[in-house]
Amino acid sequence: MQHNDSLQQFCAQAATKPFLLLDTEFIRQSTLQPKLGLIQLYDGEELVLVDPLAISDWQPLRNLLANTQVTKVMHACMEDLDAFQTIGIECIAPLIDTQMAALLLGQGSSVGFAALVEQVTGTKLDKGESRTNWLARPLRDAQLSYAANDVLYLLPVYQQLEQQLTAEQYQLLQQEAEQLQLRRSMQWPDQLRFIDVKNSWQLAPRALAILQQLVVWRLDYARSKDLALGLIFKDAQLFDIARKAPASFAALQAIPGLPERELKRHGQMVLRIVAQVLDTDPALWPQPAYHREHFAGYREVTAQIRDSVQQAARQHQLPAELLATKRQQTEYLNWCWRVSDAERQSLAVPEVVRGWRQALLQPLLPWPAHLNQS
């Protein structure tokens, strides 16, 4: 489908149907943002492949995906939501993710689409075109067939899972899809992204301050060039730079594992950032943790949160992976302990104590005394 009018006609037709199966194909190897190459839509009667390189008016699709009378169905939708966001589609509702439905029904946390299709229909999907350059034109018939199958076979998968789900489970899946999309509007500010770097809690304030500014600089540069973060410097490399605080290019080069090409390109900027941080008031440097007099320790609190999630999972007979992923558990710890009280005021409440999870998890999670006072 390569015309605005054709897309508008399909969307008008699909708006009268009870459900819409959808998927995307995109490229995201070296860029910060996914490059959308194809959109697959199937309303149970007509299946269309939309060429995003040829469409200029996305309003009909925006309206359809926000139409609450039509249930949207996707499999493992996280990256697809990112891809849709690049064409201004922020709301897909109501939405059911069949991977999440399979998890809720006890089939594992990351069951693949091909495995579900084979389980439900007995068909083995050919995944030979999975490495296609979806931005190339024209796409071959085999590539188009591969893409079409992703929504064609999603229908029987959805229909079987829907039959197994209780009304309460179905509602929970819709609520979780809302939370997934809400997450995009609740990202932490750039100045706090350094907290996500693995093992950053082990660093002293000086190193944390350097890491903080290196992460901000990398984000700004990646956005300006649309580059994947890891192609500039990986998290572990920024961690090592922050820990060593090099004062010269020779000292920077002596840090193991730093790519020579990126050192030549960014080395002087890195050294300026380090120098500028060391010239600031240490009282302004971030801390590994706040209210440390009541903090049992990073590993200890991590274990407490994990145990609380497991306990809630047993109580409510839900998969622990659905209740709180490791990322969500870490976000909670960081929100409680690794930001200052002032910074916390500008942050969204963590996902584990928001939405449908709040009533299940908050009574069991460790809740720091200083939060009762703020």
KABELQUI-V727857 format. One record per residue. RES is the residue in three letters. PSI is psi in whole degrees, -180 to 180 (NA if undefined). BURIAL is + if it has 16 or more other C-alpha atoms within 10 Angstrom, else -. Layout:
# KABELQUI-V727857
RES&PSI&BURIAL ; RES&PSI&BURIAL
This chain:
# KABELQUI-V727857
MET&118&+ ; GLN&17&- ; HIS&142&- ; ASN&-41&+ ; ASP&-40&- ; SER&-41&- ; LEU&-42&+ ; GLN&-41&+ ; GLN&-43&- ; PHE&-44&+ ; CYS&-38&+ ; ALA&-40&- ; GLN&-45&- ; ALA&-26&+ ; ALA&-14&+ ; THR&-2&- ; LYS&158&- ; PRO&-24&- ; PHE&163&+ ; LEU&123&+ ; LEU&134&+ ; LEU&155&+ ; ASP&167&+ ; THR&158&+ ; GLU&135&+ ; PHE&168&+ ; ILE&132&+ ; ARG&56&- ; GLN&-40&- ; SER&4&- ; THR&157&+ ; LEU&-41&+ ; GLN&145&+ ; PRO&146&+ ; LYS&108&+ ; LEU&126&+ ; GLY&-22&+ ; LEU&146&+ ; ILE&128&+ ; GLN&130&+ ; LEU&136&+ ; TYR&119&+ ; ASP&14&+ ; GLY&-18&- ; GLU&-48&- ; GLU&135&- ; LEU&127&+ ; VAL&149&+ ; LEU&119&+ ; VAL&127&+ ; ASP&103&+ ; PRO&-16&+ ; LEU&-14&- ; ALA&-7&- ; ILE&134&- ; SER&-19&- ; ASP&105&- ; TRP&2&- ; GLN&-41&+ ; PRO&-40&+ ; LEU&-39&+ ; ARG&-46&+ ; ASN&-42&+ ; LEU&-45&+ ; LEU&-20&+ ; ALA&-2&+ ; ASN&111&+ ; THR&-6&- ; GLN&-9&- ; VAL&118&+ ; THR&126&+ ; LYS&140&+ ; VAL&130&+ ; MET&167&+ ; HIS&125&+ ; ALA&68&+ ; CYS&-7&+ ; MET&-53&- ; GLU&-30&- ; ASP&-37&+ ; LEU&-40&+ ; ASP&-43&+ ; ALA&-43&+ ; PHE&-33&+ ; GLN&-28&+ ; THR&-16&- ; ILE&21&- ; GLY&17&- ; ILE&106&+ ; GLU&-21&+ ; CYS&121&+ ; ILE&109&+ ; ALA&145&+ ; PRO&154&+ ; LEU&136&+ ; ILE&129&+ ; ASP&117&+ ; THR&-26&+ ; GLN&-41&+ ; MET&-35&+ ; ALA&-42&+ ; ALA&-39&+ ; LEU&-46&+ ; LEU&-29&+ ; LEU&10&+ ; GLY&22&- ; GLN&14&- ; GLY&161&- ; SER&-17&+ ; SER&44&- ; VAL&131&+ ; GLY&159&- ; PHE&-44&+ ; ALA&-39&+ ; ALA&-40&- ; LEU&-42&+ ; VAL&-46&+ ; GLU&-38&- ; GLN&-41&- ; VAL&-43&+ ; THR&-16&- ; GLY&-1&- ; THR&134&- ; LYS&112&- ; LEU&141&- ; ASP&116&- ; LYS&21&- ; GLY&-18&- ; GLU&16&- ; SER&-22&- ; ARG&21&- ; THR&143&- ; ASN&98&- ; TRP&-5&+ ; LEU&-11&+ ; ALA&149&- ; ARG&139&- ; PRO&155&- ; LEU&141&- ; ARG&159&- ; ASP&-38&- ; ALA&-36&- ; GLN&-42&+ ; LEU&-38&- ; SER&-42&- ; TYR&-47&+ ; ALA&-41&+ ; ALA&-37&+ ; ASN&-25&- ; ASP&-25&+ ; VAL&-28&+ ; LEU&-46&+ ; TYR&-9&+ ; LEU&-27&+ ; LEU&-55&+ ; PRO&-32&- ; VAL&-48&+ ; TYR&-44&+ ; GLN&-40&- ; GLN&-45&- ; LEU&-40&+ ; GLU&-38&+ ; GLN&-30&- ; GLN&-22&- ; LEU&138&+ ; THR&167&- ; ALA&-38&- ; GLU&-40&- ; GLN&-42&+ ; TYR&-43&+ ; GLN&-40&- ; LEU&-41&+ ; LEU&-40&+ ; GLN&-42&+ ; GLN&-38&+ ; GLU&-38&+ ; ALA&-37&+ ; GLU&-42&+ ; GLN&-38&- ; LEU&-41&- ; GLN&-33&+ ; LEU&-32&- ; ARG&-35&- ; ARG&-24&- ; SER&3&- ; MET&29&- ; GLN&145&- ; TRP&148&- ; PRO&158&- ; ASP&-36&- ; GLN&-14&- ; LEU&3&+ ; ARG&-21&+ ; PHE&-25&+ ; ILE&-26&+ ; ASP&-12&- ; VAL&129&+ ; LYS&133&- ; ASN&13&- ; SER&-24&+ ; TRP&-17&+ ; GLN&-12&- ; LEU&150&+ ; ALA&164&- ; PRO&-40&+ ; ARG&-47&+ ; ALA&-37&+ ; LEU&-40&+ ; ALA&-40&+ ; ILE&-46&+ ; LEU&-42&+ ; GLN&-49&+ ; GLN&-32&+ ; LEU&-41&+ ; VAL&-41&+ ; VAL&-47&+ ; TRP&-45&+ ; ARG&-42&+ ; LEU&-46&+ ; ASP&-44&- ; TYR&-43&- ; ALA&-41&+ ; ARG&-41&- ; SER&-30&- ; LYS&-3&- ; ASP&56&- ; LEU&143&+ ; ALA&140&+ ; LEU&-41&+ ; GLY&-17&- ; LEU&-11&- ; ILE&-72&+ ; PHE&141&+ ; LYS&160&- ; ASP&-46&+ ; ALA&-32&+ ; GLN&-40&+ ; LEU&-38&+ ; PHE&-47&+ ; ASP&-39&+ ; ILE&-45&+ ; ALA&-40&+ ; ARG&-38&+ ; LYS&-25&+ ; ALA&60&+ ; PRO&140&+ ; ALA&-5&- ; SER&164&- ; PHE&-36&- ; ALA&-41&- ; ALA&-36&- ; LEU&-45&+ ; GLN&-27&+ ; ALA&-11&- ; ILE&121&- ; PRO&142&- ; GLY&-2&- ; LEU&131&+ ; PRO&130&- ; GLU&-40&- ; ARG&-42&- ; GLU&-29&- ; LEU&-43&+ ; LYS&-37&- ; ARG&-39&- ; HIS&-1&- ; GLY&-46&+ ; GLN&-36&- ; MET&-42&- ; VAL&-44&+ ; LEU&-37&+ ; ARG&-41&- ; ILE&-45&+ ; VAL&-47&+ ; ALA&-42&+ ; GLN&-41&- ; VAL&-44&+ ; LEU&-16&+ ; ASP&-2&- ; THR&167&- ; ASP&122&- ; PRO&-23&- ; ALA&-19&- ; LEU&-6&- ; TRP&143&+ ; PRO&156&+ ; GLN&153&+ ; PRO&-34&+ ; ALA&152&+ ; TYR&159&+ ; HIS&48&+ ; ARG&-18&- ; GLU&-19&- ; HIS&11&- ; PHE&118&- ; ALA&-22&- ; GLY&152&- ; TYR&-51&+ ; ARG&-38&- ; GLU&-45&- ; VAL&-36&+ ; THR&-44&+ ; ALA&-40&- ; GLN&-44&+ ; ILE&-44&+ ; ARG&-42&+ ; ASP&-37&- ; SER&-40&+ ; VAL&-43&+ ; GLN&-40&+ ; GLN&-44&+ ; ALA&-38&+ ; ALA&-41&+ ; ARG&-43&- ; GLN&-41&- ; HIS&4&- ; GLN&51&- ; LEU&151&+ ; PRO&133&+ ; ALA&-33&+ ; GLU&-27&+ ; LEU&-39&+ ; LEU&-45&+ ; ALA&114&+ ; THR&169&- ; LYS&-39&- ; ARG&-43&- ; GLN&-37&- ; GLN&-42&+ ; THR&-39&+ ; GLU&-41&+ ; TYR&-47&+ ; LEU&-46&+ ; ASN&-42&+ ; TRP&-38&+ ; CYS&-42&+ ; TRP&-24&+ ; ARG&7&+ ; VAL&154&+ ; SER&165&- ; ASP&-38&+ ; ALA&-43&- ; GLU&-37&- ; ARG&-31&+ ; GLN&-26&- ; SER&1&- ; LEU&149&- ; ALA&151&- ; VAL&138&+ ; PRO&155&+ ; GLU&-31&+ ; VAL&-15&+ ; VAL&38&+ ; ARG&152&- ; GLY&-145&- ; TRP&-22&+ ; ARG&-25&+ ; GLN&-51&- ; ALA&-27&- ; LEU&-34&+ ; LEU&-37&+ ; GLN&-38&+ ; PRO&-19&- ; LEU&-24&- ; LEU&149&+ ; PRO&124&+ ; TRP&108&- ; PRO&143&- ; ALA&-32&- ; HIS&-19&- ; LEU&-24&- ; ASN&-19&- ; GLN&-13&- ; SER&NA&-
